[in-house]
Amino acid sequence: MSLQDNHEDLEKARGNPHKVLALVDEFANQNAMMIVGGPKGGIVTELIKEQQPKIMIEMGCYFGYSAILFGDAARQNGGECYHSLELNPDWAAAARQLIELAGLQDFVEVIVRRRDVILDKFYRDGKITNIEILFIYHLKPAYLTDVKLCEHHGMIVPGSLLLADNVIYPDKGYNTTGLLERTVKSWMPVGDVPFLETIGNPNIVYQSVLRQPEGGRDETEVTRFVGVQEA
Ligand SMILES: C[S@@+](CC[C@H](N)C(=O)[O-])C[C@H]1O[C@@H](n2cnc3c(N)ncnc32)[C@H](O)[C@@H]1O
């Protein structure tokens, strides 16, 4: 089957998230793509089965690979919604097409805007008050700002799970060659000002482990809330 120019293959995959992902995997074998992929993705889907989040958020949708893989797992495990935040409208548009092909359009919501602005709005609108699972996979230097924003709003609570992808070999996914400076600096775009400067909550204690799929090189960092230390 092929993702390119083959309408019949696309129709065979319609409504089947795993067939859609198989097409993307095949395409990614021939073309450089910054996707979580099946082996590392499997670590996250196991955690979704254990945790059974009602709402899951991901920072960085790209073409929707992880949104399809994790959205499908979350839906199968009693989830209500998967929010995928993406800065680039073109990638978001492509992702929406694949998500629709996979039949997940009523479950996975792709939102185009700076992720920190959306997360802050979720909080202020009362849409999301605490983090169940947050999957972070965008520009590595900005991972910490996401966590601090969640801490600032008191969204990190017992049970919160923070999953940071691409932590060992970020070079592949974070090769910024050819990217707009605005994209690279997207946690604070050029000419913009941070809408919220926060130090987060330095008293929160976490436990982190690195998880690597068998035979893999890169790892995913799995971080759990442990408690809050007395100041
Ligand atoms: C490595 S890709 C995500 C891969 C995807 N999670 C997957 O595994 O299929 C990172 C994505 O983060 C997006 N991104 C970078 N900065 C962002 C920001 N400030 N807000 C939202 N998305 C951002 C990029 O446009 C890119 O599509």
The ligand as an SDF file (V2000), in Angstrom:
LIG
                    3D

 27 29  0  0  0  0  0  0  0  0999 V2000
    8.3390   16.5470   16.0140 C   0  0  0  0  0  0  0  0  0  0  0  0
    6.8980   17.2560   15.3940 S   0  0  0  0  0  0  0  0  0  0  0  0
    5.6050   16.3950   16.2250 C   0  0  0  0  0  0  0  0  0  0  0  0
    5.5270   14.9660   15.8280 C   0  0  0  0  0  0  0  0  0  0  0  0
    4.2270   14.2800   16.1910 C   0  0  0  0  0  0  0  0  0  0  0  0
    3.9500   14.4050   17.6140 N   0  0  0  0  0  0  0  0  0  0  0  0
    4.2910   12.8200   15.8160 C   0  0  0  0  0  0  0  0  0  0  0  0
    4.9160   12.0610   16.5550 O   0  0  0  0  0  0  0  0  0  0  0  0
    3.7410   12.4690   14.7900 O   0  0  0  0  0  0  0  0  0  0  0  0
    6.8840   18.8110   16.2150 C   0  0  0  0  0  0  0  0  0  0  0  0
    5.7380   19.7060   15.8160 C   0  0  0  0  0  0  0  0  0  0  0  0
    5.6450   20.7470   16.7880 O   0  0  0  0  0  0  0  0  0  0  0  0
    5.1900   21.8990   16.1240 C   0  0  0  0  0  0  0  0  0  0  0  0
    5.4870   23.0550   16.9720 N   0  0  0  0  0  0  0  0  0  0  0  0
    6.6660   23.6790   17.1740 C   0  0  0  0  0  0  0  0  0  0  0  0
    6.5090   24.7250   17.9930 N   0  0  0  0  0  0  0  0  0  0  0  0
    5.1980   24.7660   18.3370 C   0  0  0  0  0  0  0  0  0  0  0  0
    4.4170   25.6240   19.1420 C   0  0  0  0  0  0  0  0  0  0  0  0
    4.9360   26.6720   19.7630 N   0  0  0  0  0  0  0  0  0  0  0  0
    3.1210   25.3630   19.2660 N   0  0  0  0  0  0  0  0  0  0  0  0
    2.5580   24.3190   18.6300 C   0  0  0  0  0  0  0  0  0  0  0  0
    3.2510   23.4790   17.8440 N   0  0  0  0  0  0  0  0  0  0  0  0
    4.5550   23.7030   17.6890 C   0  0  0  0  0  0  0  0  0  0  0  0
    5.9470   21.8750   14.8170 C   0  0  0  0  0  0  0  0  0  0  0  0
    5.3010   22.6990   13.8610 O   0  0  0  0  0  0  0  0  0  0  0  0
    5.9030   20.3860   14.4690 C   0  0  0  0  0  0  0  0  0  0  0  0
    4.8130   20.0920   13.6520 O   0  0  0  0  0  0  0  0  0  0  0  0
  1  2  1  0
  2  3  1  0
  2 10  1  0
  3  4  1  0
  4  5  1  0
  5  6  1  0
  5  7  1  0
  7  8  2  0
  7  9  1  0
 10 11  1  0
 11 12  1  0
 11 26  1  0
 12 13  1  0
 13 14  1  0
 13 24  1  0
 14 15  1  0
 14 23  1  0
 15 16  2  0
 16 17  1  0
 17 18  1  0
 17 23  2  0
 18 19  1  0
 18 20  2  0
 20 21  1  0
 21 22  2  0
 22 23  1  0
 24 25  1  0
 24 26  1  0
 26 27  1  0
M  CHG  2   2   1   9  -1
M  END
$$$$
